[in-house]
Amino acid sequence: MKKNILLIGGEGYIGSVTALYLLSKGYKVTSYDNLIFNNNHSVLSKKYNQNFKFIFGDLQNQKLLKKVIIENNIKVIVLLAGLVGDPITKKYPKYSKIINDYLVSKTINLVKKIKLDNFIFVSTCSNYGLITDDVIADENFYLKPLSLYAKSKVRAEKTILKSTSNKFYRPTILRFATAFGISPRMRFDLTVNEFTREMFLNKKIDVYDPDTWRPYCHVLDFARAIQKVFESDISKTTFEVFNVGNSINNATKRMIIDLIKSKIDDSKANYLRNSNDKRNYRVDFSKIEKKLSFQTKYSIEYGIDEILNFLKDGFFDKKLVNKNEYGNYFLK
Ligand SMILES: NC(=O)c1ccc[n+]([C@@H]2O[C@H](COP(=O)([O-])OP(=O)(O)OC[C@H]3O[C@@H](n4cnc5c(N)ncnc54)[C@H](O)[C@@H]3O)[C@@H](O)[C@H]2O)c1
């Protein structure tokens, strides 16, 4: 029988794609989320009422969370929940501290006492911060988080890697690249998605620091990586940290813009300097490839085409005017 998977933060941009993906592979999925944005959770509930369960719950309610884990015979927990991204944590520093530090750490300590097959914590390549162009960061690279968001992730990673006497505590940390692609809970505040939408709608865009590097990864590849971790032998994953992405998807903003421009007639970009976001990093993804035989499937160009097709089909029409519904801009 397939395992029961708990996605904490399962209604988010990455969580909802992961839920759909795991359901399509025959897993039972429980999603625990307090819907801090206008998440579209009904999509999943209606489609998969047999194997999918949505629990409206806050990380704050640890009693409920524990009950959900036990009553649903959960074998794998994936912790995705949080206040996600530099801008929103900067805007709500108090909530950032409460959710990303206090509640995440409480949840990690709860997980440390439970018998599970796997605990997967979703972290970020933003932890590498600002590094020079001639270096590519692997998992042992010095962490230099610049934002409140990444600083909390680094603290959480440290808490996770502290051992316990529970031999069923089997944590894996996944440092995700910046995501792109279509999700039931769409985010247009992420670089590839945002640039594609802006250029599709307005044909021109302001781009700050076009030559800064970042790694990108399609949301579906994150879902595949999560599955890969809990289907692998625990000796390969326990207390391990993996970057998730692909070196061919390390790109500058200019490279992304050039790709989009090649698909939209007469589109233009206005290049500017000195944004507040100083991040610049390229990342090495060979560990997950070698150790878990994991390869991503989707290129940045695939993601751009996918978004353009959705936009052309009018999929987001109704709410395109209300940008705030499609990203981590404001809390509900
Ligand atoms: N999107 C990216 O580019 C990216 C890149 C690297 C890492 N990550 C990580 O992946 C994970 C998911 O990111 P995302 O893009 O899907 O973000 P998201 O904001 O779309 O999803 C986060 C989810 O967590 C839920 N949540 C927040 N606080 C909660 C609480 N107190 N209790 C219960 N649920 C709560 C929200 O309602 C939301 O559904 C995060 O941990 C993020 O740090 C994302």
PDBQT file of the ligand as one rigid body, heavy atoms in Angstrom, charges set to zero:
ROOT
HETATM    1  N1  LIG A 401       8.437  29.541  -4.542  1.00  0.00    +0.000 N 
HETATM    2  C1  LIG A 401       9.754  29.511  -4.610  1.00  0.00    +0.000 C 
HETATM    3  O1  LIG A 401      10.376  30.027  -5.557  1.00  0.00    +0.000 OA
HETATM    4  C2  LIG A 401      10.530  28.824  -3.528  1.00  0.00    +0.000 A 
HETATM    5  C3  LIG A 401      11.923  28.723  -3.686  1.00  0.00    +0.000 A 
HETATM    6  C4  LIG A 401      12.658  28.105  -2.688  1.00  0.00    +0.000 A 
HETATM    7  C5  LIG A 401      12.030  27.554  -1.581  1.00  0.00    +0.000 A 
HETATM    8  N2  LIG A 401      10.678  27.669  -1.470  1.00  0.00    +0.000 N 
HETATM    9  C6  LIG A 401      10.031  27.112  -0.275  1.00  0.00    +0.000 C 
HETATM   10  O2  LIG A 401       8.972  26.262  -0.685  1.00  0.00    +0.000 OA
HETATM   11  C7  LIG A 401       7.914  26.319   0.289  1.00  0.00    +0.000 C 
HETATM   12  C8  LIG A 401       6.592  26.634  -0.391  1.00  0.00    +0.000 C 
HETATM   13  O3  LIG A 401       6.696  27.861  -1.100  1.00  0.00    +0.000 OA
HETATM   14  P1  LIG A 401       5.491  28.401  -1.997  1.00  0.00    +0.000 P 
HETATM   15  O4  LIG A 401       6.080  29.173  -3.115  1.00  0.00    +0.000 OA
HETATM   16  O5  LIG A 401       4.556  27.294  -2.292  1.00  0.00    +0.000 OA
HETATM   17  O6  LIG A 401       4.810  29.449  -0.994  1.00  0.00    +0.000 OA
HETATM   18  P2  LIG A 401       3.279  29.796  -0.717  1.00  0.00    +0.000 P 
HETATM   19  O7  LIG A 401       3.261  31.084   0.012  1.00  0.00    +0.000 OA
HETATM   20  O8  LIG A 401       2.515  29.691  -1.993  1.00  0.00    +0.000 OA
HETATM   21  O9  LIG A 401       2.803  28.622   0.242  1.00  0.00    +0.000 OA
HETATM   22  C9  LIG A 401       2.990  28.633   1.638  1.00  0.00    +0.000 C 
HETATM   23  C10 LIG A 401       1.780  27.987   2.270  1.00  0.00    +0.000 C 
HETATM   24  O10 LIG A 401       1.979  27.944   3.686  1.00  0.00    +0.000 OA
HETATM   25  C11 LIG A 401       0.752  28.244   4.321  1.00  0.00    +0.000 C 
HETATM   26  N3  LIG A 401       1.014  28.736   5.676  1.00  0.00    +0.000 N 
HETATM   27  C12 LIG A 401       1.675  29.883   6.016  1.00  0.00    +0.000 A 
HETATM   28  N4  LIG A 401       1.699  30.031   7.346  1.00  0.00    +0.000 NA
HETATM   29  C13 LIG A 401       1.061  28.952   7.874  1.00  0.00    +0.000 A 
HETATM   30  C14 LIG A 401       0.744  28.559   9.198  1.00  0.00    +0.000 A 
HETATM   31  N5  LIG A 401       1.101  29.297  10.258  1.00  0.00    +0.000 N 
HETATM   32  N6  LIG A 401       0.061  27.409   9.380  1.00  0.00    +0.000 NA
HETATM   33  C15 LIG A 401      -0.334  26.649   8.315  1.00  0.00    +0.000 A 
HETATM   34  N7  LIG A 401      -0.060  26.984   7.032  1.00  0.00    +0.000 NA
HETATM   35  C16 LIG A 401       0.629  28.129   6.810  1.00  0.00    +0.000 A 
HETATM   36  C17 LIG A 401       0.107  29.294   3.426  1.00  0.00    +0.000 C 
HETATM   37  O11 LIG A 401      -1.287  29.409   3.609  1.00  0.00    +0.000 OA
HETATM   38  C18 LIG A 401       0.498  28.800   2.041  1.00  0.00    +0.000 C 
HETATM   39  O12 LIG A 401      -0.505  27.974   1.488  1.00  0.00    +0.000 OA
HETATM   40  C19 LIG A 401       8.335  27.353   1.323  1.00  0.00    +0.000 C 
HETATM   41  O13 LIG A 401       8.871  26.705   2.439  1.00  0.00    +0.000 OA
HETATM   42  C20 LIG A 401       9.398  28.152   0.597  1.00  0.00    +0.000 C 
HETATM   43  O14 LIG A 401      10.298  28.738   1.493  1.00  0.00    +0.000 OA
HETATM   44  C21 LIG A 401       9.911  28.287  -2.404  1.00  0.00    +0.000 A 
ENDROOT
TORSDOF 0
